[in-house]
Amino acid sequence: MLQLHYIREKKDEAIARLAIKNFDAKIILEQVLELDNERRRTQNELDSLLNEANTIAKQVGDLYKEGKKAEADDLKNKSTAVKESSGKLAEALKSLEEQQHNLLILVPNTPSVKVPKGKTPADNENVFQEGEIPKLYAGAKPHWELAEQYDLIDFELGVKLTGAGFPVYKGKAARLQRALINFFLDKATAEGYLEIQPPIMVNEASGYGTGQLPDKEGQMYHSTIDNLYLIPTAEVPITNIYRDVIVKTEQLPIKMCGYTPCFRREAGSYGKDVRGLNRLHQFDKVEIVQIAHPDKSYETLEQMREYVAGLLRSLELPFRTLKLCGGDMSFASALTYDFETFSAAQEKWLEVSSVSNFETFQSNRLKLRFKEGDAKTQLAHTLNGSALALPRIVASLLENNQTTEGIKIPKALQPYTGFSLIN
């Protein structure tokens, strides 16, 4: 959530920055400021009445001590009227604060000045590419056909058990899933991330804290009886660990990682581009999260970017890194890098990770602050990244490593899988 002082002091800048995200903020920010002016006027009136009430209370006490009961009773009547007015102002203030908050949570984060302009993924900036595109043998197959050939993943059984987008992994594919999870977690903990095993359902406050609500409410599975949400990513519960927390400067950066299944409704996603593992409603992912000092968060973002690149190198996958344009960024992000691996059988790039800096957008919602010495508390910066999401990694591994003898497993994974070939 944008900070009020930023909107007050730099409204025109905020409108211009949000336009890069193709969000017209002029009307809503003016409404926020109108409410803020009214809120501050109401607060001043309330403070004045409360001071008057305190003064009257002291005077009443003094009059009673002096035996001036009649005068004291007259002042008590005045005090009652002041209290009634104060109560009405307090209710009005609460209403104004709620109205202002309800508008603020609809406004996306302002993108960093480093974000390129653009409206669609075609406008994203390719900042890095590495690895050779595999040349497959004649008759190479996409992963959904390989899954059927080697009895690895049963998409139809998933439909029977739950519905489309909930595949069943079997045998060596199940082992490969578990191997990737353990590999990613081991890499993260070796890099200094504290492993967290969080709940996979969160309350409404957690969804609002990281910006999924209300923006992505229609994309989240919602248990209405208990008002709990299945998580779309481990970012939500892990970052919310520090909701309403003040940390010390020396604790920064705070590095956490966690494996969870993730759930996304992905409403309206159909067609050949989402076939097989390309887009699922349930998938596994290891997430990395950092809470950083504002002065160091972009340095941290680059470190996280290089870390994800290292994972893809270990898996021997060709990849590229894209800096997302304003029109392709998430609601909460200030700057995002996407990682894509090349799927040789499908002959296209598949997104496998996003690494983002949210600056103070999430921490303002979370009230996540840090204290430096005797100075006032400040909002920390939050960052996260997929390290990595499994479905398209599995798709790329199966397709890029297929041979006439079977599907080869990268050397880095073999100690985790216990086999070097799927045949």
C-alpha positions in Angstrom: 0.0 0.0 0.0 1.3 3.4 -0.9 2.3 5.7 2.0 0.0 8.7 2.5 2.9 11.1 2.9 4.2 10.1 -0.5 0.8 10.7 -2.1 0.5 14.1 -0.3 4.0 15.3 -1.2 4.4 13.7 -4.7 0.9 13.1 -6.1 1.8 14.0 -9.7 4.9 11.7 -9.5 2.7 8.9 -8.2 0.2 9.3 -11.0 3.0 9.4 -13.6 4.6 6.3 -12.2 1.4 4.4 -12.0 0.6 5.3 -15.6 3.6 3.0 -16.5 1.6 0.2 -15.0 -1.3 1.4 -17.2 -3.2 2.4 -14.1 -5.0 5.8 -14.2 -4.6 6.9 -10.6 -5.7 10.6 -10.9 -9.3 10.3 -9.6 -8.6 7.7 -6.9 -5.6 9.6 -5.5 -7.5 12.9 -5.4 -10.3 11.1 -3.5 -7.7 9.7 -1.1 -6.4 13.2 -0.5 -9.8 14.8 -0.1 -10.6 12.1 2.5 -7.3 12.7 4.2 -7.9 16.4 4.5 -11.3 15.7 6.0 -9.8 13.1 8.3 -7.2 15.5 9.5 -9.8 18.3 10.1 -11.9 15.8 12.0 -8.9 14.6 14.0 -8.1 18.2 15.0 -11.6 18.9 16.1 -11.7 15.7 18.1 -8.4 16.5 19.8 -9.6 20.0 20.6 -12.8 18.6 22.2 -10.9 16.0 24.1 -8.6 18.7 25.5 -11.6 20.7 26.4 -13.2 17.7 28.2 -10.0 17.2 30.2 -9.9 20.9 31.2 -13.6 20.8 32.2 -13.0 17.6 34.2 -10.2 19.3 36.2 -12.3 22.4 36.7 -15.3 20.3 38.0 -13.0 18.5 40.5 -11.6 21.8 41.7 -15.1 23.3 42.1 -16.3 20.4 44.1 -13.3 20.7 46.4 -14.1 24.4 46.9 -17.7 23.5 47.8 -19.2 25.1 44.6 -21.5 22.3 43.8 -24.0 24.3 41.6 -21.2 25.6 39.4 -19.6 22.1 39.3 -23.0 20.6 38.2 -23.4 23.2 35.4 -19.9 22.3 34.1 -20.7 18.6 34.3 -23.7 19.2 32.0 -21.4 21.0 29.6 -18.9 18.1 29.8 -21.7 15.7 28.9 -22.4 17.7 25.7 -18.7 17.8 24.9 -18.5 14.0 25.3 -21.5 13.4 23.0 -19.8 15.6 20.3 -16.5 13.8 20.8 -18.3 10.4 20.3 -19.9 11.6 17.1 -16.5 12.9 15.8 -14.8 9.7 16.8 -17.3 7.7 14.7 -16.9 10.1 11.8 -13.1 9.8 12.0 -13.4 6.0 12.0 -15.6 6.1 8.9 -13.2 8.4 7.1 -10.2 6.2 7.9 -12.1 3.1 6.6 -13.1 4.9 3.4 -9.5 6.1 2.8 -8.1 2.6 3.5 -10.6 1.0 1.1 -9.4 3.3 -1.6 -5.7 2.9 -0.9 -5.8 -0.9 -1.1 -7.0 -0.6 -4.7 -4.0 1.3 -5.8 -1.0 -0.8 -7.2 2.6 -0.2 -6.2 4.4 2.5 -8.1 7.0 0.9 -10.4 10.7 1.6 -10.0 12.3 4.1 -12.3 14.2 1.2 -13.8 11.0 -0.4 -15.1 10.6 -0.2 -18.9 7.4 1.2 -20.4 5.1 -1.2 -22.2 1.7 -2.9 -22.1 2.3 -6.6 -22.9 4.9 -9.3 -22.4 6.2 -8.5 -25.8 7.5 -5.2 -24.3 9.6 -6.9 -21.6 13.3 -6.3 -21.7 15.6 -9.3 -22.3 18.5 -8.5 -20.0 20.4 -11.8 -20.0 20.5 -15.2 -21.8 22.6 -18.2 -21.3 22.9 -21.8 -22.5 22.5 -23.5 -25.8 19.1 -24.4 -27.2 19.0 -28.2 -27.4 18.7 -29.8 -30.8 16.4 -32.8 -30.4 16.2 -35.9 -32.5 13.5 -36.4 -35.1 10.3 -37.5 -33.5 11.0 -35.8 -30.1 7.8 -35.3 -28.1 6.3 -32.6 -25.8 6.2 -33.5 -22.1 2.6 -34.5 -22.0 3.3 -37.3 -24.6 6.5 -38.3 -22.7 4.5 -38.5 -19.5 2.2 -40.9 -21.2 4.9 -42.9 -22.9 6.9 -43.5 -19.6 3.8 -43.6 -17.3 5.0 -40.5 -15.4 2.1 -38.1 -15.0 -1.6 -38.9 -15.4 -3.6 -35.9 -16.3 -6.8 -37.7 -16.8 -6.7 -39.4 -13.4 -6.2 -35.9 -11.9 -9.4 -34.8 -13.7 -11.2 -37.8 -12.2 -10.0 -37.1 -8.7 -10.3 -33.3 -8.7 -10.5 -31.6 -12.0 -8.3 -30.2 -14.8 -5.1 -28.7 -13.6 -4.5 -31.2 -10.8 -2.1 -33.9 -12.3 -1.1 -37.1 -10.6 2.7 -37.8 -10.6 3.7 -41.5 -10.5 6.9 -43.5 -10.1 10.0 -41.7 -11.3 8.1 -38.5 -11.9 7.0 -38.4 -8.2 10.6 -39.1 -7.2 11.8 -36.3 -9.5 9.3 -33.9 -7.9 10.6 -34.8 -4.4 14.2 -34.6 -5.7 13.8 -31.1 -7.0 12.1 -29.8 -3.8 15.0 -31.2 -1.7 17.6 -29.9 -4.1 16.1 -26.4 -4.1 15.8 -26.4 -0.3 19.3 -27.6 0.3 20.6 -24.9 -2.1 18.6 -22.2 -0.2 19.7 -23.2 3.3 23.3 -23.4 2.1 22.9 -19.8 0.9 21.8 -18.8 4.4 18.0 -18.9 4.1 16.1 -20.2 7.1 13.8 -23.0 6.1 10.2 -22.4 7.1 7.3 -24.9 6.8 4.3 -22.6 6.9 0.5 -23.4 6.8 -0.9 -23.6 3.3 -4.1 -21.8 4.3 -4.1 -18.2 5.5 -6.5 -15.8 7.0 -7.8 -12.6 5.3 -5.3 -10.4 7.1 -2.4 -12.3 5.6 -3.8 -12.1 2.1 -4.2 -8.3 2.5 -0.7 -8.0 4.0 1.1 -9.2 0.9 -1.3 -7.7 -1.6 -3.1 -10.7 -2.9 -6.3 -9.3 -1.5 -8.4 -7.7 -2.8 -6.5 -7.7 -6.1 -6.3 -11.4 -6.7 -9.3 -12.5 -4.7 -10.9 -14.2 -7.8 -7.7 -16.2 -8.4 -7.6 -17.7 -4.9 -9.4 -20.8 -3.6 -11.5 -19.6 -0.7 -12.9 -21.7 2.2 -15.9 -19.5 2.9 -17.1 -21.3 6.1 -13.8 -20.5 7.9 -12.9 -17.5 5.7 -9.5 -19.0 4.9 -7.6 -18.9 1.6 -5.4 -21.6 0.0 -2.1 -19.9 -0.6 -1.0 -19.0 -4.2 2.6 -19.0 -3.0 4.6 -19.5 0.2 5.4 -15.8 0.0 2.1 -15.1 1.7 2.5 -17.0 5.0 6.3 -16.6 5.2 6.3 -12.8 4.7 3.4 -12.5 7.2 5.5 -14.0 9.9 6.7 -10.4 10.4 3.3 -8.7 10.2 3.1 -6.1 13.1 6.7 -6.7 14.0 9.5 -4.2 14.6 13.0 -5.7 14.0 16.4 -4.3 14.8 18.6 -3.1 12.0 21.3 -5.6 12.9 18.8 -8.4 12.1 18.6 -7.3 8.5 18.6 -8.9 6.0 16.2 -11.6 7.2 16.4 -14.6 4.7 13.7 -17.3 4.7 12.7 -20.1 2.3 10.0 -22.6 2.2 8.4 -25.4 0.2 4.7 -25.5 -0.2 2.1 -26.7 -2.7 0.5 -23.6 -4.3 -3.1 -23.1 -5.5 -4.3 -20.8 -8.2 -7.7 -20.8 -9.9 -6.2 -19.4 -13.1 -9.7 -18.6 -14.3 -10.1 -18.3 -18.1 -6.9 -20.2 -18.9 -7.5 -22.6 -21.8 -5.9 -23.7 -25.0 -2.7 -25.3 -26.3 -0.5 -22.8 -24.4 -1.6 -24.1 -21.1 -1.5 -27.8 -22.0 0.1 -30.4 -19.7 2.2 -28.8 -17.0 2.3 -25.4 -18.6 -0.4 -24.0 -16.3 -1.9 -25.8 -13.2 -4.3 -25.1 -10.4 -2.0 -27.0 -7.9 1.8 -27.1 -8.1 4.8 -27.3 -5.9 7.3 -24.5 -5.4 10.2 -23.4 -3.2 10.1 -19.7 -2.4 12.8 -17.4 -1.1 11.9 -14.3 0.9 14.0 -11.5 2.2 13.3 -8.5 4.4 16.0 -5.9 3.7 17.1 -2.4 4.6 15.8 0.1 2.1 19.3 1.2 1.2 20.3 -2.3 0.2 17.1 -3.8 -1.3 18.1 -3.4 -4.9 21.5 -4.9 -4.2 19.6 -7.8 -2.6 17.4 -8.1 -5.6 20.4 -8.6 -7.9 21.8 -11.2 -5.5 18.6 -13.1 -5.6 18.5 -12.8 -9.4 22.0 -14.4 -9.6 21.0 -17.1 -7.1 18.1 -18.2 -9.3 20.4 -18.1 -12.4 22.7 -20.5 -10.5 19.9 -23.0 -9.9 19.1 -23.1 -13.6 22.8 -23.5 -14.4 22.9 -26.5 -12.0 20.0 -28.0 -13.9 21.8 -27.5 -17.2 18.8 -25.6 -18.6 19.1 -22.8 -21.2 17.4 -19.7 -19.7 16.9 -16.0 -20.2 16.1 -13.2 -17.7 13.5 -10.6 -18.5 12.9 -7.2 -16.8 9.1 -6.9 -16.8 7.6 -3.8 -18.4 5.0 -1.8 -16.5 2.0 -3.4 -18.1 3.2 -7.0 -17.3 4.1 -6.4 -13.7 2.1 -7.6 -10.6 -0.1 -5.4 -8.5 2.4 -5.2 -5.6 5.8 -5.3 -7.4 8.2 -2.3 -7.8 10.5 -4.2 -10.1 10.4 -7.8 -11.3 12.7 -10.1 -13.2 11.2 -13.2 -14.8 13.2 -16.3 -15.6 12.3 -18.4 -18.6 13.7 -21.8 -19.7 13.5 -22.9 -23.3 11.3 -25.9 -24.0 12.8 -27.5 -27.0 9.9 -29.8 -27.9 7.4 -27.0 -27.6 9.8 -24.6 -29.2 9.0 -21.7 -26.8 10.1 -20.1 -23.6 8.4 -21.1 -20.3 8.4 -18.8 -17.2 9.8 -20.7 -14.2 10.5 -17.9 -11.7 9.8 -14.3 -10.8 12.1 -12.3 -8.5 10.6 -9.1 -7.2 11.3 -6.1 -5.0 8.2 -4.7 -3.4 10.0 -1.8 -1.6 7.6 -0.6 1.2 4.4 -1.6 -0.5 3.9 -4.9 1.5 5.6 -3.7 4.6 3.2 -0.7 4.9 0.3 -3.1 4.8 2.1 -5.5 7.2 3.3 -2.7 9.5 6.7 -4.4 9.2 9.3 -1.9 10.5 12.8 -1.8 11.7 14.5 0.4 14.3 18.0 1.9 13.8 19.4 3.0 17.2 17.4 5.8 18.8 15.9 6.9 15.4 12.2 6.5 14.6 11.0 3.2 13.2 11.1 2.9 9.4 9.3 0.5 7.0 11.5 -2.3 5.7 11.7 -3.5 2.1 10.4 -7.0 1.2 11.5 -9.2 -1.7 10.7 -12.7 -2.9 11.4 -15.1 -5.7 10.5 -18.5 -7.0 13.5 -20.8 -6.5 12.0 -22.6 -8.2 8.4 -23.4 -9.4 8.4 -27.1 -10.4 5.9 -27.7 -13.2 7.6 -26.0 -16.1 11.0 -27.0 -14.8 9.8 -30.6 -15.0 8.4 -29.9 -18.4 11.7 -28.5 -19.6 13.8 -31.3 -18.0 11.7 -34.0 -19.7 11.6 -32.4 -23.1 15.2 -31.0 -23.3 16.8 -34.2 -22.0 14.9 -36.8 -24.0 16.9 -39.2 -26.1 16.1 -42.4 -28.1 17.3 -44.4 -25.0 15.2 -42.4 -22.4 15.2 -39.1 -20.5 18.5 -38.1 -18.9 18.6 -36.6 -15.4 21.1 -33.7 -14.8 24.1 -34.7 -12.7 23.2 -32.3 -9.9 19.9 -34.1 -9.4 21.1 -37.7 -9.6 22.0 -37.9 -5.9 18.5 -36.9 -5.1 16.6 -39.0 -7.6 18.7 -42.1 -7.2 18.6 -42.7 -11.0 20.2 -41.1 -14.0 17.7 -42.1 -16.7 14.0 -42.4 -17.1 13.3 -45.3 -19.5 
